[in-house]
């Protein structure tokens, strides 16, 4: 795959926190209403699929003052389905206050939601659009909940990270949808690991072995007259520019937990293998990728990702330390060391709900949360693994910081011709 190139920020720009965004940035944020106290918090939903509908419900359940006033999606049917579901949910239906003139359809719907006098935007479209939406929301001084991952290529992540840093300077909330970071048992587990409960981490093995998320329909099912762009967006999970491949879109949760165990220090390099075993029509993503990460001190991590039907499924994390082991297997979160076995038995709550509970509490207090830096690192680490598998080469973190790979089509429009890129192959894929 040889995507269009776009110059990304320099390594220095990426590594240096934007501490001097300047008086212009601060002045830009001075007119923003932070919705502190007990007033209404007006939210807009951009991306009305299942995850977006769930995020909207969780936002409404997080604070009785939250009202949904605007929605946007590429397709009217998604909007209708989402609003129908939200209005049917007890306890929040009366706060779904979207009038017909605030339900926006099209590729530019995000602009109209952002311009709709909202305090918060929920960004839950396919992740290929994420950098564009994050940048626009921060420019308009909105608090943000952004689903994972941060983008599907390095150029997009650089853009989104720059915006997240600007959000921090503006004292806006930026909450990332890496939901395990908001899970009470895992928070306690990783706190203990980082505090030395198993000694220095030596090796991590993470699995994300599942069935396909959304198989690609055959080309024969494409309705007559449907444009290239609409066909690909309707089947977004099967195209790299939209989903980033399974490692980046789904198994990024496991990559994020690997970095969590490593105190968010990124790996220095990785190699990877992968390919496509099951037919996928016109789609161009792999159905399995294994990545082998390495850190400067010799610590290694393996990431096994697969989306093939009728196979053994496993979504677990195994951490080996100098003095013990930490295991996350389904609902079992445990640490084994010389003191015996520890298992979490404290308070628990749906992690998706906690994301929003903590975000709206932070808005009320005026003490912003900003997950931007770690969201960028974890997303880039996933993209790094994908690039290693696609290319068959060793990929370094330095390469990721300098990468100019840009998968997003220039001047995207409904009726443009958008050829489907061939599936990437080692020896043919160009690392950029």
N, C-alpha and C positions, 0 to 999 in steps of 0.2 A: 504494500500500500504506500503510495507516495502522495500524501495529503498536501493541500496548499500550505505553504509556509507563512508564518507570521512572526515577526520579531517579538520576543518575550522580554520582560525586564531582566536586567543584568543580575548576576549572582549576588553582587553586593546589595542591590535593591531588595532581592528576595530574602537575604539573611538579616538585613537590618530592619528593625521595627521602625515604622513610620512615626517617629517621635516628633517630627517637625513638619506636620502637614500645614502648619501656619495659621495665621490669623484668619485667612479666608475660610478655612475649614471650620474653625470654631464659630465664626460669624454665621456660616451657613446653618449650623446646628442650633443657633440661639432662638430661632423662630419655631423650632419643633416642640410640640406638646408631648411631654413624656408620660402623661396620663398617671401621674403620681396621685396618691390619695384614694378617694372612693369614686372618682368619676368613671364615665364609660370609656372603655378601650375598644376602639373600632378596628376590626381586622378585615383583611382581604385575602382570599384564597386564590393562588395562581397554580392551576393544575388540579383538576377535579376528579382524578381517578380514585382508586380505593385508598391509597396512602394519604392523598390530600383530604379526602372526606374524613378519614380517621383523625388526621391532625386537626382539622377544624373542630370536630367533636371534642377532642381533648382540650383544645384551647377554650372552648365554651364551658367545659366542665371545670377548668382550672380556676376560674374567677367569675363570680356572678355578674360582674360589670362588663364582661366581654360580650360584644355583639358583632355578628358577621354581617357586613354591609355591602360587600362586593366580591364577585367571583369572576374568574377568567379561565378559559380553556380553548384549545384549538377546535373543539367540537361541541356543538350544542347538546348533543345527547349526553355527554359527560356531565355537563352542568345540570341538566334536568335530573339525571340519576343521583347526583350528589345532593342537590337541594331536597329532593324527595326523601332521601335517607336521613338527612339532618333534621328535617321537619317532622320526621316520624319518631325521633328519639326523645323519650321523656326527659324533662328537666332542662332541655336546651331549645326546644322547638320555638318558643316565643322569642328567643334572641337570634333567630335566623331571620334577619330583616333585609334581605336582598330584594330590591325592587327590580322589575324587568330592565330598567335603564341602567342598572348596575350589574348586569350579567353579560359579560363581554366575550365575544367569540372571535377567534382568529389568532394568527401568529403574533399580532401586536396587542393581544388582550392584556398582557402583563403591564404594558404602559398605561392602559386605561384603569386597571385596578390600582396601580401605584398612585395615579393622579386623583383617586376618588376619596380624598380626605380620610384616609385610613391612618391609624397609628402603627399598625403591625401588618406585615405581609408574611404569608406562609408560602414558601417556594417548594412545590412538590411535583413539578413537571419532570419528564425524562431529563436525566442529568446533563445531557449535552447542552441544554439551555441554561443550566445553573449559573455559569459565570456572567452571562449577559443579564440575567435577572438580579443577581446579587449586586452587580455594579449599578444598575438603574435604581434599585431600592435604596442603597446607601446614598447615592446622589440626591435622592428625594427625602433623606432624613427619616427613614422608616426603621423601626425595630424589625428584626428578621428571625424567622425560624426557617432554616434551609435544610432540606433532607440531604442525606448522604447520596453519593459522594459529591465533592465540590466541583467536579467537572470530569470530562472524559479524556482530556489531553493536558500536557504540561502548560501550554500557552494559556488555556482557559483557567487552570488553577492559579497561575501567576496573576491573572487579572482579578480573580475572585479574592485572592489573598490580599492584594493591594486594597481592594474595597473593604475587606474585613478590618484591615488596619485603620482605614479611614473611619469606619464605624466605631472603632474603639476610641479614636480621638474625638469623635462627636458624642461619645457617651451613649451610644445606641447599643441595644442588646443584639447579639448575634449568637443564636443557639443552633448547634449542629445536630443533625439527625443520626449521629453515631450513638444509638440509643443505649447500648450496653454501658456507656459512661454514666448513665442515669439510673442504672439498676443497683439497688441497695446491696444485694449479696455480692455482686462483682466489685462494687466500690470497696467493700470491706476486704474482699479477697486480695485485690491488687494493692490496697494500702498495706496489708500485712506482707505481701511479697516485696514491695518496695522498702518496707521497714526491716527486711532481712530475715523473715520467718523461715525461708528455705536457703538462706545464704545467697551468695552471688549467683545470679541466673547464668546457667551454662548453655541450655538449649531449650527451645520452644518448638512444639509441634502443634499446628492448628489444622483442623479439618473443616471443610465446608462441602460435604458430599451430599448432594440432593438430586431431585428430579428436575427436569426443565421447568423454567418459569412460564414461558409463553412461546411454544414452538411456532416456527414460521409457517404460515399456510402456503400451499403451492401457488405459483404464479397464475395458474388457471383460475384461481378464486378472486383474482383482482378484478373489481368491477370495471366495466367499460368506461373509459373517460376519466378514471381516477388518476390524478397526477402522480409523478414519481415521489414528490415530497409527502403527499397525503398517505400514500401506500407505506412509505417508510416510517412515518410518525405513528400511523395506526399499528404498526408492528415494531415499535421502537426497540424492544428488547433484543432484536436480532441484528441490529446494525451498530457497529462500533462507534460511529460518531454520536449516536444518541445514548447508548447505554454504557459504553466503555468496555464491554465484554463482561462475562460473569464474574471474573476476579475483581473487577473494579466496581461493578454495580451491586453485587450481592456479597461476595466473600470479602469485600472491603471491611465488613464488620470484624472478621477474623484478623485481617491485617492490622486493623486499629487496635485490637487487643494485644497483638504481638508488640506493637510499639508501646502500648500502655505498660506491659511487663518490663520493657526496656527504658522506662521513665521518659518516653517520648523522644529518645535519641534515635535518629534514623539510621538504617543500615548503611554501610559504606559501599556495598556492592551486592549483586545477586546474579544468579543464573536461573534459567527456567526451561521447562519443557511443556509441550501441550499440543493440541490439535483438535480435530473434529472426527469423531467416530460415527455419530448418527447423522443421517442426511438432514439438511436444513434448507433446502431450496435455495432461494436467493440470499439468505442471510449470510453474514460474513464474520460471525463470532465463533470462537472455539467452544467446545463443550467440556473441556478439561484443561487445567493448567496447574502444574506444580512449580513452586518457586523455592529457591534455596538462598536465604538471606544471610549475610555475614556482617558482623560489627568489627570495629577497630580492635577490640580486645580478644577477638577470636570467637566470641559467642555467635551461635548460629540459630537460625529458625527455619523450619520447613512449613510451607503452606500448601495444603492439598485441596484443590477446588475441582469439583466435578458436577455436571448437571446432565445426567443420563438416566433414563427411566429404568425401572426394574432392577435396581442395584441396591446394595447395602447403603443406608443413609447414616451419616454421622456429622454432628456439628459440635465439636469439642475442642478444648484447649488443654495441652499438657505442658507443664513447665518443670524442667529439671534444674535444681539448684545445687550448690556445693554442700548444703546441709539438709536437703529434703526435696519434696515434690509438691507442686500445686496442680490440681486437676479441676477442670470445669467440664462436666458431662451432663448435658441436659439441665435439670434442676439441681444437680448435686455440685456444690461448690466446696472443695475441701483442700486442706493443707496437711501433709504428713511430714513430720520431722521427729527428732529424738524425744520431743515432749508428748508425742502421740498424734492423734488425728483431731484436727479442728474442722468443724462444719458450721456454716452460718445458720444461726437460729434466731436472728433478730427480725425487726420489722421488714415487711416486704410490700411492694406496691408496683402496679403496672408501670414499667419503665417509660413507655410512651406517654403516659399521663404525667409522670414525674418531670419529663422534659418541659412540659408546658406549665405545670405547677410552679416550677422554679423560675421559669422565664417571666411569668406574669407577676410573681412575687417580687422579682428583681425590678420590674418596671414600676411597680407600686412604691418600692423603697427608694428608687433612684440609684441603685447599685448595680450597674450593668454586668451581665455575663458576656464574655466574648470567647467563643470556641474556635475562632478563625485559624490561629496558628496550628493547632493540632489537627484540625480538619484538613488543612492543606498538606501537612506532613503525611497523614495516613492515606489520603487520596493519592499523593505522589508516589508513596511506597507501593500502592496497588498498581498504578500505571507503570512503574518501574518493573514490576514483576511481569506484567503483560508484555512490555517491550522486550524483556529478556526471552520470554517464550516465543514471541513472534519472530524475533531475529536470530535466535540461537546463539546470541553473543552474551558476554558478561556486561552488565550495565551497572555503572557506578552512580552514587548519589550526586557527584559533581556533574555527571552528564544530565541528570534530571534537573538540576538547578539551571543548566544552560540550554535545556531542550527547547526547540522552537516548534515542536510538532503541534499542528493545529488541524483538527479533524472537522471543524465546523464549516459548513458551506458558506462561501462568501455571498452576500446579498440574497439570503434565503427568501424565497417567495413561493406561494402555492403552486404556481404554474411553470416554474423553472424546470429545465431538464436536469435531473440529478442521477447520473449513472451510479449503479451499485458497485462499489469498489470490490475487487476480488479478495478472497480470504488471504490473509497474510501468511507467508511461508518463510521459514528460515532460509537465508541465502538470497531471498528476493525482497524482504522487508527492509526498508531504508531507515536506519536509526538517525533521527534528526534532533 
